[in-house]
Amino acid sequence: MKALVLGAPGHLGSNLVRVLLQKGYPVRAFKRSGKKTTSLDGLPIEFAEGDFLQQGTLLRAMEGCDVLFHAGGYYPLKTISAKDAVSHALREIDSILNSAREMDIQKVIFTSTLTQIGFPKEPKRLADETNPFETRFTNNPYLMAKQAMEEEIRNQVAGGLPVVMVNPTVFFGPYDSRPTSGTQILMIAKQQMPAYVDGPINVIDVRDVAIGEVLALEKGKIGERYILGNWNTTQRELNELIAKLANVPAPKLKVPGGLARLGVKIGEAALSLMGKDPPVPSFIVEALCHFQHYDCQKAVQDLGLPQSPVENAIRDALTWFKEHHYLSS
């Protein structure tokens, strides 16, 4: 059973490819044109190149493949209108799913995000897969694009396409070559994060997420979604753990979420007048308001999702960053 991995050079994709190889799956990795594949160097895999919006490149990449992992879902890189983000997201996901249908892919594993898990109505109940998405930030391009993709997948499943969704929480670990969540580790290790927004967060080792993706292929039910998470904690506690492992002081200044959002929006507006992009777009700060604690037992019980110590993931991420010169040794 041959697997095509979309988003393979990314943090999750690089770990997913390794898990697939360990389990004996032949792998073809799809990369966007011009993207580097440093994190996959030396692995016995095939490569395909193209663009998610160019269906011809997707059809060629899927030829001879039985299953598809979509680990590179669209998200805006800078602040744009929610309408434009949704339009791009839908064109991209339709291109991918229509290609999968045409090539008779047996199963699609789509990687969504934790922000699409809604808030429980009952006090003190952990969020789970049954909680539908809701937000007060209806102009947020990230949140609305992700919501539109999940809705389209549900429509495609109703039309007979075999898709399983997974919703990873925040993940850390090696092979984060274009640092995503690892940016938090780097900023703390370099003592470049003087302040933080506290609140609930769930964290998992990226290698456990990769294993969970393959388990979703092998055991996941069509049309279901599975939260791939582990440790329910707080931003403060997480920051302190990262700082301890990096042997630096932890960030001390706690900023209220509303104040942080306002400050980032003002800064973003000021920078836009100078033709510059902010280091952290305002929609990312808004998305933090969707972080919460999650009940991950469905994936643990139904799939066998491992729950490795997050401390090891952070330690291994620090080691990888040092070995690849993101941090000084």
C-alpha positions as CSV (number, residue, x, y, z in Angstrom):
1,M,0.0,0.0,0.0
2,K,1.8,3.1,-1.2
3,A,1.3,6.4,0.6
4,L,1.4,9.9,-0.9
5,V,2.3,12.6,1.7
6,L,1.3,16.2,1.0
7,G,3.3,18.7,3.1
8,A,6.1,16.2,3.5
9,P,9.1,18.6,4.0
10,G,7.2,20.3,6.9
11,H,7.6,19.5,10.6
12,L,4.7,17.0,10.8
13,G,5.3,15.6,7.3
14,S,9.0,14.9,7.9
15,N,8.1,12.8,11.0
16,L,5.2,11.2,9.2
17,V,7.3,10.0,6.4
18,R,9.7,8.4,8.9
19,V,6.9,6.6,10.7
20,L,5.5,5.3,7.4
21,L,8.9,4.0,6.3
22,Q,9.4,2.3,9.7
23,K,6.0,0.5,9.2
24,G,7.0,-0.7,5.8
25,Y,4.9,1.7,3.6
26,P,6.5,2.8,0.3
27,V,6.3,6.7,0.3
28,R,6.0,9.4,-2.3
29,A,6.5,12.9,-0.9
30,F,4.8,15.8,-2.6
31,K,6.5,19.2,-2.3
32,R,5.5,22.6,-3.5
33,S,7.7,23.8,-6.4
34,G,10.9,25.4,-5.1
35,K,10.6,24.1,-1.5
36,K,13.7,22.6,0.0
37,T,13.6,19.0,1.3
38,T,16.5,19.1,3.7
39,S,14.5,17.4,6.5
40,L,14.0,14.4,4.2
41,D,17.6,14.0,2.9
42,G,18.8,10.5,2.6
43,L,15.4,8.8,3.0
44,P,14.4,6.0,0.6
45,I,11.4,7.9,-0.8
46,E,10.1,9.2,-4.1
47,F,9.4,12.9,-4.7
48,A,6.7,14.6,-6.7
49,E,6.6,18.4,-7.2
50,G,3.8,20.8,-8.0
51,D,1.1,22.9,-6.5
52,F,-2.1,22.1,-4.7
53,L,-4.0,24.4,-7.0
54,Q,-2.7,22.6,-10.1
55,Q,-4.7,19.5,-10.3
56,G,-2.6,18.0,-13.1
57,T,0.4,17.8,-10.7
58,L,-1.7,16.2,-8.0
59,L,-3.0,13.6,-10.4
60,R,0.5,12.7,-11.5
61,A,1.6,12.5,-7.9
62,M,-1.2,10.2,-6.9
63,E,-0.6,7.8,-9.7
64,G,0.2,4.4,-8.3
65,C,-0.6,5.5,-4.7
66,D,-3.3,3.9,-2.6
67,V,-3.6,6.3,0.4
68,L,-3.2,10.0,0.8
69,F,-2.0,11.9,3.9
70,H,-2.7,15.7,3.7
71,A,-0.3,17.1,6.3
72,G,0.1,20.5,4.7
73,G,-3.3,22.2,5.0
74,Y,-3.5,25.9,3.9
75,Y,-3.2,28.7,6.3
76,P,-2.5,32.4,5.5
77,L,1.0,33.6,6.1
78,K,-0.1,37.2,6.7
79,T,-3.3,39.0,7.6
80,I,-5.7,39.0,4.7
81,S,-9.5,39.1,4.6
82,A,-11.3,36.0,5.9
83,K,-13.2,35.9,2.6
84,D,-10.0,35.6,0.6
85,A,-8.6,33.0,2.9
86,V,-11.7,30.9,2.7
87,S,-11.8,31.2,-1.1
88,H,-8.1,30.0,-1.4
89,A,-8.6,27.2,1.2
90,L,-11.7,25.8,-0.7
91,R,-10.0,26.0,-4.1
92,E,-7.0,24.1,-2.7
93,I,-8.9,21.4,-0.8
94,D,-11.3,20.8,-3.7
95,S,-8.4,20.4,-6.0
96,I,-6.9,17.8,-3.7
97,L,-10.0,15.9,-2.9
98,N,-11.3,15.9,-6.4
99,S,-7.9,14.5,-7.5
100,A,-8.2,11.8,-4.8
101,R,-11.6,10.8,-6.1
102,E,-10.5,10.7,-9.7
103,M,-7.5,8.5,-8.8
104,D,-9.6,6.2,-6.6
105,I,-7.5,6.8,-3.5
106,Q,-8.6,4.2,-0.9
107,K,-8.4,6.5,2.1
108,V,-7.5,10.1,2.9
109,I,-6.1,11.3,6.2
110,F,-6.7,15.0,6.5
111,T,-4.8,17.0,9.2
112,S,-7.0,19.7,10.6
113,T,-6.2,21.8,13.7
114,L,-7.2,22.0,17.4
115,T,-8.9,25.4,16.9
116,Q,-11.7,23.5,15.1
117,I,-12.8,21.7,18.2
118,G,-15.5,23.9,19.8
119,F,-16.1,24.8,23.4
120,P,-18.1,22.5,25.7
121,K,-21.3,23.9,27.1
122,E,-21.0,22.0,30.4
123,P,-18.7,23.6,33.0
124,K,-15.4,21.9,33.7
125,R,-16.0,19.4,30.8
126,L,-13.0,18.8,28.5
127,A,-13.5,19.6,24.9
128,D,-13.8,16.6,22.6
129,E,-14.6,15.7,19.0
130,T,-18.3,16.2,19.4
131,N,-17.9,19.9,20.1
132,P,-18.7,21.9,16.9
133,F,-16.6,24.8,15.8
134,E,-17.6,28.3,16.9
135,T,-15.9,31.6,17.2
136,R,-16.5,35.3,17.8
137,F,-13.6,36.1,15.5
138,T,-15.5,35.7,12.2
139,N,-13.0,37.9,10.3
140,N,-10.1,35.8,11.3
141,P,-8.6,34.3,8.1
142,Y,-6.9,31.3,9.8
143,L,-9.9,30.2,11.8
144,M,-12.4,30.6,9.0
145,A,-10.2,29.0,6.4
146,K,-9.7,25.9,8.6
147,Q,-13.4,25.8,9.3
148,A,-14.3,25.9,5.6
149,M,-12.0,23.0,4.9
150,E,-13.5,20.8,7.6
151,E,-17.0,21.6,6.3
152,E,-16.0,20.8,2.8
153,I,-14.5,17.5,3.9
154,R,-17.8,16.6,5.6
155,N,-19.6,17.3,2.4
156,Q,-17.1,15.1,0.4
157,V,-17.5,12.3,2.9
158,A,-21.3,12.5,2.5
159,G,-20.6,12.1,-1.2
160,G,-18.7,8.9,-0.7
161,L,-15.1,10.0,-0.4
162,P,-13.2,8.0,2.3
163,V,-11.7,10.7,4.6
164,V,-10.7,10.5,8.2
165,M,-9.8,13.8,10.0
166,V,-7.2,14.2,12.7
167,N,-6.9,17.4,14.9
168,P,-3.5,17.6,16.4
169,T,-2.9,19.9,19.4
170,V,0.4,21.8,19.7
171,F,3.3,19.6,18.8
172,F,7.0,19.8,19.4
173,G,10.0,17.6,18.3
174,P,12.7,17.2,15.7
175,Y,12.8,18.1,12.0
176,D,11.1,21.5,12.5
177,S,13.1,22.9,9.6
178,R,10.8,25.9,9.0
179,P,10.1,26.4,12.6
180,T,6.4,26.4,13.4
181,S,5.5,25.5,17.0
182,G,9.3,25.3,17.5
183,T,9.4,29.1,17.3
184,Q,8.3,29.2,20.9
185,I,11.2,27.0,21.9
186,L,13.7,29.1,19.9
187,M,12.4,32.4,21.3
188,I,12.6,31.2,24.9
189,A,16.0,29.6,24.4
190,K,17.3,32.8,22.8
191,Q,15.6,34.8,25.6
192,Q,13.6,36.7,23.0
193,M,10.2,36.2,24.7
194,P,10.0,38.7,27.6
195,A,6.2,38.4,27.8
196,Y,3.5,35.8,27.2
197,V,-0.2,35.3,27.1
198,D,-1.2,32.7,29.7
199,G,-4.0,30.3,29.2
200,P,-4.8,26.6,28.7
201,I,-2.9,24.5,26.1
202,N,-2.5,20.9,25.2
203,V,0.9,19.6,23.9
204,I,2.1,16.4,22.3
205,D,5.3,15.0,20.8
206,V,5.2,15.4,17.0
207,R,6.3,11.8,16.6
208,D,3.2,10.6,18.5
209,V,1.1,12.8,16.1
210,A,2.8,11.1,13.1
211,I,2.1,7.6,14.6
212,G,-1.5,8.8,15.2
213,E,-1.8,9.7,11.5
214,V,-0.8,6.2,10.5
215,L,-3.1,4.6,13.1
216,A,-5.9,6.8,11.7
217,L,-5.2,5.1,8.3
218,E,-5.2,1.6,9.8
219,K,-8.0,2.0,12.4
220,G,-9.8,5.3,11.9
221,K,-13.4,5.3,10.8
222,I,-14.5,7.2,7.7
223,G,-16.1,10.6,8.5
224,E,-14.8,10.6,12.1
225,R,-12.3,13.1,13.6
226,Y,-9.7,12.3,16.3
227,I,-8.0,14.7,18.6
228,L,-4.3,13.9,18.6
229,G,-3.1,15.4,21.9
230,N,-1.6,14.6,25.3
231,W,-0.6,17.0,28.1
232,N,-3.2,19.5,29.3
233,T,-1.2,22.4,30.8
234,T,-0.9,26.2,30.8
235,Q,1.3,28.5,28.7
236,R,3.1,29.5,31.9
237,E,3.9,25.9,32.9
238,L,5.0,25.0,29.3
239,N,7.2,28.1,29.1
240,E,8.8,27.1,32.4
241,L,9.5,23.6,31.2
242,I,11.1,24.9,27.9
243,A,13.2,27.4,29.9
244,K,14.4,24.7,32.3
245,L,15.4,22.4,29.5
246,A,17.1,25.2,27.6
247,N,18.8,26.4,30.9
248,V,17.6,29.9,30.6
249,P,15.2,32.1,32.7
250,A,11.5,31.6,31.9
251,P,9.4,34.6,30.6
252,K,8.1,36.5,33.5
253,L,5.6,39.1,32.2
254,K,2.1,37.8,31.7
255,V,-0.1,39.9,29.4
256,P,-3.9,39.6,29.3
257,G,-5.1,38.1,26.0
258,G,-7.3,41.1,25.2
259,L,-4.5,43.5,25.7
260,A,-2.1,41.4,23.6
261,R,-4.6,41.2,20.8
262,L,-5.1,45.0,20.8
263,G,-1.4,45.7,21.0
264,V,-0.6,43.3,18.1
265,K,-3.4,44.8,15.9
266,I,-2.1,48.4,16.6
267,G,1.5,47.2,15.8
268,E,0.3,45.4,12.7
269,A,-1.5,48.5,11.4
270,A,1.6,50.7,12.0
271,L,3.9,48.3,10.3
272,S,1.6,48.0,7.3
273,L,1.9,51.8,6.7
274,M,5.6,51.2,6.4
275,G,5.1,48.3,4.0
276,K,6.2,45.7,6.6
277,D,4.7,42.5,8.0
278,P,4.6,42.0,11.8
279,P,6.6,39.1,13.4
280,V,3.3,37.6,14.7
281,P,0.1,38.4,12.7
282,S,-2.8,39.5,14.8
283,F,-5.0,36.5,13.7
284,I,-2.5,34.1,15.4
285,V,-3.1,35.9,18.7
286,E,-6.8,35.6,18.2
287,A,-6.5,31.9,17.5
288,L,-4.8,31.5,20.9
289,C,-8.2,32.3,22.4
290,H,-9.4,28.9,21.0
291,F,-6.8,26.9,22.9
292,Q,-8.3,24.9,25.7
293,H,-7.9,21.5,27.4
294,Y,-9.0,18.5,25.5
295,D,-10.2,14.9,26.1
296,C,-7.9,12.8,23.9
297,Q,-9.2,9.4,24.9
298,K,-11.0,8.7,21.7
299,A,-7.7,8.6,19.8
300,V,-6.0,6.8,22.7
301,Q,-8.6,4.1,23.0
302,D,-9.8,3.7,19.4
303,L,-6.5,4.2,17.6
304,G,-3.9,3.4,20.3
305,L,-2.4,6.9,20.2
306,P,0.9,6.9,22.2
307,Q,1.3,9.4,25.0
308,S,5.1,10.0,25.2
309,P,6.5,12.5,27.7
310,V,6.4,16.0,26.2
311,E,9.6,16.8,28.1
312,N,11.4,14.4,25.7
313,A,9.9,16.1,22.7
314,I,11.1,19.5,23.8
315,R,14.6,18.2,24.7
316,D,14.9,16.5,21.3
317,A,13.7,19.7,19.5
318,L,16.4,21.7,21.3
319,T,19.0,19.1,20.3
320,W,17.8,19.2,16.7
321,F,17.9,23.0,16.6
322,K,21.4,23.0,18.0
323,E,22.7,20.4,15.5
324,H,21.2,22.4,12.6
325,H,22.5,25.7,13.8
326,Y,19.2,27.4,14.8
327,L,20.7,27.6,18.3
328,S,24.3,27.8,19.5
329,S,25.6,24.7,21.2
